[in-house]
Amino acid sequence: MAVAELGSLDHIERMTSIERQKWESVRAKGHTRFILHSFLQWGVWMCVVQLVGTFLFDVVTHKSFALYPIFPWPVVNFVFFAVFWIFGFGYVMGEMIWQKQERDYQKDDHVV
């Protein structure tokens, strides 16, 4: 296929009618609910991956397990670690996905 035949790549980012309907359903529930859902969908899993990854690294390197000792108290370190990953990463991912979906949704009035 020649480059001239491809034309603009805008058609790649357009939503299909099914994607559009799904996004309309999510959108109707609201931005806040979407972000809260992303805390669970992205933040919790990233927190678990970081926790297990750190633990496995410390086991393999024969070190005592410590979560990035920022504070002198292990419980405070764990809470900070969990809050950072769940809310920080969860929010960032949720907001990025929301913005991309909104941009694609509003890009065209018609559907492919």
PyMOL commands that set and color helices and strands:
alter all, ss='L'
color gray80, all
select helices_A, chain A and resi 3-6+10-13+17-29+31-60+74-107
alter helices_A, ss='H'
color red, helices_A
deselect
rebuild
show_as cartoon
